[in-house]
Amino acid sequence: MSQARVIVVGNEKGGAGKSTIAIHLAAALMHGGARVAIIDLDLRQRSLGRFISSRRKWSESAGVTLPMPIDCPLGPDSAELATAEPAEAVARLEEALRDALGLADYILIDTPGGDSPMSRAAHGRADTIVTPMNDSFVDFDMLGQVDPVTLDLVRPSLYSETVWEARKVKAATRGASIDWVVLRNRLATTEARNRKRLEERIAALSRRVGFRIGPGLRDRVIYRELFPFGLTIADLSPTVRPVPVSLSHVAARQELRALIQALGLVDAGVEPIRAAS
C-alpha cells in the first residue's frame, strides 16, 4: 500500500483562505506528476469539490487536458452527513482515507471553518497541517490569546490545543510526528506597526506550541478570477490562458513556488510563466 502523505488544510475560522491554499497545492502537486486525492470536509460549502467539477467542465469545453485529482467523496449526500452522528461521520472519513491511501501519493484534506469530530479526526491523521491566517490580530486569536492591555501572549487557543492533541495521539498510536506550518496569508502590500506587533506574537507562539511559519498567498485578483474556471496560477500555459497574463501573475506564480518550497514539496511542478508583451 502506498505511503501517501496526508496534508490537512485547517483552522477553525472561516475566510482565511483555506480552500484557495488547498486548490493551489493540489494543482501544483499534480503538475509535478504526483497522484493527488482530495477529501472535502466542508460538507455544506464544498468549495474544493465544486472547484474540481468546474475544472473538468472547463477543460472539456476548452479542449485542453488538465491533470485531475482523485475525488474521494464521503458519501452520496455530503449535506446529509453534516447532520449525521459523529461516529458515522468519522467512519466515512476513515473509509475515504483507506481508499485514497492505496491510490495517491498525496491526500489533501480541506476542512471547514469550525470544530467537528470529523475535522479533529482528520488532523490526527495528518502528516502536515497547513494553517493559513490573515495578517491581523482577528485571525491570530484563532491561534493564541493576547493581553488586551499589553498585547503580550497569554495562552494558546483552543485550535492550537486541538493540534497539540492530534500530535500526541499520532505520536502514541503511530510513532510519527505532525509538521505544522502556519502561513501568513493575504499579506498587506505595505509595512505597518501592527504587522510588526503581530509578527512578534506569532514568533513567540511558534516557539511555545511548535509550528513553523511559512509564506502564504497575497490577496490577488487572479486567484479569484481563475476559481470559476476550476483553474489556478499553476495551470496557466500557452494553451491554458482564460485571462490575459500580466506581471502580477508572474509574481503570483513565484508566491506559489515559495509556498511549495516552505512545505517541503520541492518536486511539485510550478514552472515559470511569461508575461504578455
ABEGO torsion letter per residue (X at the ends): XBBBBBBBBBBABBGAGAAAAAAAAAAAAAAAGBBBBBBBABAAAGAAAAAAAAAAAAAAAAGBBBBBBBBBBAEABAAAAAABBAAAAAAAAAAAAAAAAAABABBBBBBBBEBBAAAAAAAAABABBBBBBBBBAAAAAAABBBBAAAGBBABBBAAAAAAAAAAAAAAAAAGBBBBBBBBBBGBBABBBAAAAAAAAAAAAAAAAAGBBBBBBBBBBAAAAAAAAAGBBAAABBAABBABBBBAAAAAAAAAAAAAAAAAGBAABBBBBBBBBX
